[in-house]
Amino acid sequence: MTWPWLKIVYVADPIPPTCPEDKRPAVRDLIAKHRVAIDEIRTNLRKESDLFDEDKHDDLWILRFVLSHKGHNKQALKAAIETLEYRYEFDLDSQDIREFPPGPRAKDKSFQSYFDCIEDADFVFDIPHKDRGVVVFLGANGFDQNKLQKLPFEDRVRAFSYFNEWTHQWLDYTTRKTGRLTKSIRLLNVKGAGLYSINFQTIRLEAKAANSLQEYYPQMLESFYVCDPPTWAHIPWKTIRPLLPARVAKKIDFVAPRSSKKERKRLAAHIQEKDLPIKYGGQRLLDQSPEVSSEEESDPVMTSVSLSSVNLCKGTIFISKR
């Protein structure tokens, strides 16, 4: 058995860094460092779950739970078993959805009401470099928070589930192809947002939905950047922080990439300036794709998705062939 986005379960030797700022660790080094914990959890998975597949749920699959629970192997084992059950219940191992990002092109339309509450240009999925992770661009002003508050909670959870699964499939594919542990980043543009536009009830519901799924998608988020925050941002942040999943809250960082070259440089570990949209301080026009080669990627091990360049908007992605 294998994952639908792979031809065989495999982790490549680590590629060279894609740029000087690329500090992603090699998967093989992480596996070697955590070998004892990985083997212990594998032994217990054999005993405690009929859903555990010795071939498919390999060292990398277990490693993510080990890293997320930092030495608490019983918690890591519990999360791994619950993830097996979750993926079985919703049949998540049966299809490759990478070509269908959240939004109008999503395969599952049952949660479309969630995305109808967001302006197209304020919910963007991007893969600026074929050997790097998913970058999600969010615009605070494009979210109808009052409309989102009224959504049935199950619609919100379904939307988050699809978002997480789509991101996970790309990150797993890229991690295995490059041999480097690859995660996603999110950039939330809050420029022009007003203090009184914040709907704390909506934020509570969003946080609750995220919390309900966080154990099923370990080691997925690298950083969440709040871009161009107003001077009063610390006021609501004190209220919002306790509502967020702890793993997310500690990864939130406030940056001003438009006005500070030094802070823009901090983003270079994830996305190069030429691939960063202008409104985030980069060089790329909003409707312009990253550099794309006409060469098709041929890989005997990985199942590759080949997409044409498309406009940068909700429900679309760029796949750079560099």
NORURNOR-V40896 format. One record per residue. N is the residue number from 0. PHI is phi in whole degrees, 0 to 359 (none if undefined). OMEGA is omega in whole degrees, 0 to 359 (999 if undefined). D_FIRST is the distance of its C-alpha to the first C-alpha in Angstrom with 2 decimals. Layout:
N|PHI|OMEGA|D_FIRST  N|PHI|OMEGA|D_FIRST
//
This chain:
0|none|176|0.00  1|214|176|3.79  2|279|183|7.12  3|293|179|9.25  4|266|176|11.85  5|229|173|10.14  6|278|172|9.52  7|218|175|7.97  8|286|191|8.22  9|198|170|11.91  10|233|183|15.34  11|286|169|18.33  12|296|185|21.72  13|297|175|23.95  14|282|173|25.91  15|297|176|29.63  16|305|181|30.76  17|283|178|31.19  18|198|181|34.69  19|301|182|37.00  20|275|183|36.05  21|284|184|32.29  22|249|181|31.82  23|299|180|28.07  24|286|176|27.04  25|286|181|24.70  26|299|184|21.34  27|297|178|21.81  28|291|179|25.24  29|295|179|24.11  30|296|179|21.46  31|298|181|24.24  32|294|185|26.67  33|249|185|24.61  34|303|184|23.01  35|298|181|24.82  36|294|179|23.82  37|299|181|20.10  38|294|179|20.17  39|296|181|22.26  40|292|178|20.01  41|299|179|16.90  42|302|181|19.13  43|287|176|20.22  44|296|178|16.87  45|301|184|16.03  46|281|195|19.38  47|253|182|19.56  48|221|175|16.38  49|287|181|14.40  50|275|181|11.95  51|290|180|11.12  52|250|185|7.73  53|306|183|9.16  54|277|186|6.69  55|284|183|5.87  56|270|190|9.49  57|272|182|11.26  58|304|181|15.02  59|297|180|15.47  60|301|180|13.92  61|288|182|16.32  62|306|183|19.06  63|300|179|19.68  64|289|178|20.67  65|299|181|22.78  66|294|183|24.62  67|289|184|25.30  68|253|166|26.81  69|43|175|28.72  70|90|178|29.10  71|264|189|28.74  72|293|178|25.75  73|294|177|26.30  74|293|179|26.17  75|296|178|23.05  76|297|179|21.35  77|301|180|22.74  78|295|180|21.51  79|295|180|17.93  80|295|179|18.00  81|296|178|19.73  82|292|176|17.21  83|302|181|14.34  84|292|179|16.82  85|297|182|17.92  86|292|177|14.62  87|291|182|14.01  88|301|184|17.66  89|255|174|17.62  90|54|186|14.25  91|280|182|13.73  92|268|188|10.00  93|260|184|10.71  94|214|177|13.02  95|266|183|14.33  96|254|186|17.88  97|300|182|19.21  98|279|185|21.69  99|233|184|23.16  100|295|178|24.85  101|305|184|26.65  102|124|184|29.86  103|301|184|30.93  104|269|181|27.87  105|298|179|25.37  106|293|181|23.18  107|267|183|24.23  108|264|188|28.04  109|293|183|28.67  110|248|186|29.73  111|301|180|31.74  112|300|179|34.91  113|295|183|33.89  114|287|176|33.82  115|291|179|37.04  116|270|187|38.77  117|231|176|38.15  118|293|184|39.85  119|308|187|37.69  120|284|183|38.75  121|249|177|38.13  122|209|192|34.37  123|237|177|32.77  124|254|188|29.32  125|221|171|29.54  126|233|188|27.57  127|294|182|30.58  128|222|186|28.84  129|297|181|25.54  130|253|179|24.91  131|236|187|26.04  132|274|179|25.11  133|283|174|25.91  134|244|180|29.62  135|248|178|30.87  136|258|181|34.57  137|237|176|36.31  138|241|186|39.95  139|302|183|41.63  140|287|182|44.30  141|268|180|41.88  142|264|175|40.54  143|277|188|42.61  144|292|178|42.47  145|290|177|44.68  146|293|179|42.56  147|297|181|39.38  148|299|185|41.11  149|274|181|41.58  150|294|171|37.95  151|302|185|36.30  152|300|181|34.23  153|296|176|31.12  154|294|179|31.37  155|295|180|31.49  156|296|179|28.41  157|298|179|26.44  158|297|179|27.67  159|296|180|26.73  160|298|181|23.22  161|293|178|22.67  162|303|181|24.39  163|294|182|22.27  164|294|179|18.90  165|299|180|20.09  166|295|180|21.39  167|301|182|18.38  168|298|178|16.10  169|294|182|18.81  170|292|178|19.41  171|295|178|15.89  172|302|183|15.77  173|292|178|19.29  174|300|182|18.86  175|290|182|16.11  176|289|184|18.13  177|264|184|21.41  178|73|180|20.60  179|235|182|22.86  180|295|188|22.32  181|247|181|23.10  182|235|180|24.48  183|255|170|26.42  184|231|176|30.14  185|233|178|32.30  186|239|180|35.89  187|256|179|38.17  188|274|181|41.44  189|250|180|44.17  190|301|179|47.13  191|87|180|49.72  192|287|181|48.16  193|259|180|50.82  194|302|185|50.93  195|276|176|51.77  196|274|182|48.86  197|283|177|46.41  198|254|186|45.28  199|292|178|44.34  200|293|177|43.14  201|298|180|40.58  202|297|177|39.45  203|299|180|39.14  204|293|178|36.94  205|296|180|34.74  206|295|179|34.46  207|297|178|33.67  208|296|179|30.78  209|297|179|29.43  210|299|184|29.87  211|292|185|27.91  212|242|192|24.71  213|297|181|25.21  214|290|184|23.23  215|277|184|19.99  216|226|183|20.31  217|286|174|21.61  218|58|182|23.03  219|254|184|23.15  220|257|176|26.92  221|273|182|29.06  222|208|175|32.41  223|236|184|34.19  224|262|172|37.40  225|267|190|40.30  226|262|178|42.26  227|54|181|46.05  228|290|176|46.73  229|288|184|50.30  230|296|183|52.66  231|269|187|52.31  232|301|183|48.49  233|293|183|48.91  234|291|178|50.50  235|290|182|47.57  236|299|179|45.09  237|297|179|46.60  238|275|185|45.81  239|286|187|42.39  240|308|181|40.90  241|295|181|40.80  242|280|187|38.99  243|275|171|35.98  244|305|185|32.92  245|304|182|34.08  246|293|179|31.25  247|280|184|32.30  248|304|183|36.03  249|285|179|36.11  250|261|181|34.43  251|279|182|37.03  252|223|179|39.56  253|257|183|42.63  254|224|177|43.36  255|232|187|45.86  256|294|180|44.35  257|292|187|46.88  258|255|185|49.88  259|230|178|48.75  260|296|180|47.51  261|297|180|46.69  262|286|175|44.41  263|295|179|42.86  264|297|180|42.05  265|295|180|39.97  266|281|186|37.54  267|296|177|37.13  268|294|183|34.37  269|242|184|32.19  270|208|181|33.92  271|284|185|36.68  272|301|181|40.05  273|291|178|39.93  274|263|182|36.74  275|274|179|38.21  276|303|184|40.06  277|304|184|43.85  278|291|174|44.19  279|256|178|42.21  280|93|180|44.50  281|266|185|42.49  282|246|188|43.38  283|265|174|41.08  284|292|185|42.44  285|300|183|40.66  286|258|184|39.87  287|244|179|38.97  288|279|169|35.55  289|295|178|34.85  290|302|181|35.34  291|234|177|32.89  292|272|178|32.57  293|279|181|32.31  294|292|175|29.94  295|276|179|26.43  296|277|179|23.70  297|241|184|21.73  298|224|183|18.78  299|289|185|16.59  300|254|186|13.84  301|266|172|14.21  302|272|187|14.30  303|266|173|18.00  304|255|180|20.07  305|250|181|23.61  306|238|175|26.34  307|284|175|30.08  308|296|181|32.46  309|229|179|33.37  310|296|180|36.05  311|282|179|35.42  312|202|182|35.34  313|303|177|33.41  314|82|177|30.18  315|230|178|30.04  316|220|170|28.60  317|256|171|29.50  318|246|180|27.01  319|279|181|29.08  320|258|183|28.37  321|295|999|30.57
//
